[in-house]
Amino acid sequence: MKKTTSWGNVAKWYDSLLEGNEDTYQSKVILPNLIRNLSLKKGERVLDIACGQGFFSRELYKQGAEVSGVDISKKLIKIAEKNSPRQIYFHSTNVSTMPMFENNYFDKAISILALQNIEDIDGALHEIARVLKKGGSLFIVLNHPTFRILKRSSWERDSHDKQYRRIDSYLSESKENIQMHPGSNPEIKTISFNRSLQIYFKMFRKNGFVVRSLEEWVSHKKSEGKHAKEENRIRGEIPLFMFLEIIKL
């Protein structure tokens, strides 16, 4: 099966994961922290980049924002349109090309676990900068680039029962094939990209952005059993996600 960065091949599963499970990282970790940082004002125009089935678009709409969402997957966009208020506008398009939006149109934009799956990050940031107002913010959530490196990081345990995070490489940029649907359908894969912080920050600067804030978010989950104390300790030390707010100059 052809590999792509789109999540359209698992659209139904992804929708059921987010909508049928209240204990996801999206609902328990990302959403409350995102809302806190966005500080939305009623009527602000927000663009949801790689919006998928519209989970975050709908939540931002509930906060009073005027929301538009874009995603490369037509299947996910159809699900988003079906399950969302008609006041939210969804478009199937590559984020590097968004001709449906005027220059300087949006007050804010969000990119949740998306930049890591976009190959043309330079083109994407250039187009996002075009549609954002001067002084507008792009809010980014990534799998932590220094601790969650696909196929190059793992949990390990030493002889004293101490758990730690093993990092095999970091600075080298790489493209990895990953299974989209854990536990089944191993042939369905997507492409994701490992990039260091300096790669991201150089791209931000190149496309007219400056970093305003950075946060690191840990998992909300708790372990049980023999190793629970140590697993819970290290879970609170090694962040899962990195949050960035970058501003268009």
Secondary structure as UniProt FT lines:
FT   HELIX           8..10
FT   HELIX           11..19
FT   TURN            22..23
FT   HELIX           26..30
FT   HELIX           31..38
FT   TURN            42..43
FT   STRAND          45..49
FT   TURN            52..53
FT   HELIX           55..62
FT   TURN            63..64
FT   STRAND          66..71
FT   HELIX           74..83
FT   TURN            86..87
FT   STRAND          89..92
FT   TURN            95..96
FT   TURN            99..100
FT   TURN            103..104
FT   STRAND          106..112
FT   HELIX           115..117
FT   HELIX           121..131
FT   STRAND          132..143
FT   TURN            145..147
FT   TURN            150..152
FT   STRAND          153..157
FT   TURN            159..160
FT   STRAND          163..167
FT   STRAND          174..179
FT   TURN            182..183
FT   TURN            186..187
FT   STRAND          189..194
FT   HELIX           197..206
FT   TURN            207..208
FT   STRAND          209..217
FT   TURN            226..227
FT   HELIX           228..235
FT   TURN            236..237
FT   STRAND          241..248
//
